[in-house]
Amino acid sequence: MSAAVPPPVRGDDSLFVLFKGGRLPSWYLLTDEERTAAEQNHIDLMLSVAERHGMRRLEGFRLMGQQHDWQRFWVIEFPTLEGAEAWIEAEIAPPYGLYGFYEYHLARSWAVEHLATWPTFPRPAVEPRAGDPHQRPSLGADPSSVAVLLFGRGRPGYEAAGPELRGDEEHVRWMQHVARDHRMIRIEAFQAIARPSEWHRAWIIEFPTLAGAEAWMETEVLPPHGAYSSKQFFLARRWAPEYFASWVPGSRPGERRERA
């Protein structure tokens, strides 16, 4: 693989909602019946938004270490801003929305073609769960891999330093070695549209083992490149991937046969 540093380009015109979410402690003070009713109302509402606005992707991750009220990270893809806005508005709607923690960022995919060459053991596409997604099954985390959620940005002076002083090519070469040696499953990057002060890009880097995730995090901060950037790392596992893949309109096996 080439160690050339990727140009600052994004993917297609899809819009991504990057969502840090969780349930507030007040959720657990409700009765079982109240929680069940609120959850079903929420599922029905969100599926209607997905259908109406042509949602292209819904993928969740459960943090391995909860961060206050933040428990899960979601990537939601729509073809338009209208769909993203409708999703956010519906998600915080009561009754379910009264008991949630919500932090949303709009983003575009970044350096798609360059990063596509990095995974050494990519996983096949998720096969959506058959059946009606309105009927929620028992949900759980996928223990077969570990994902590094990385939120980063250049420190003041990053651009002025230039790629040679920052050691960009050497950094890329080191990271690609980790990808190869630890059987990287995937890497994906998003660039925030309205750059938060703490980060400008978010990354999902997935390995089959914790050792791969640890090696990635340790290598990311090596100097000189690491001295010019600020990075936050969180470990997570995929959250019920087959079920949430089935939320995408037209994704389920029966629907694909009908449309063929």
Summary of the structure (lengths in Angstrom):
residues: 260
radius of gyration: 19.2
end to end distance: 37.5
largest distance: 60.6
contacts: 782
relative contact order: 0.21
helix: 37%
strand: 29%
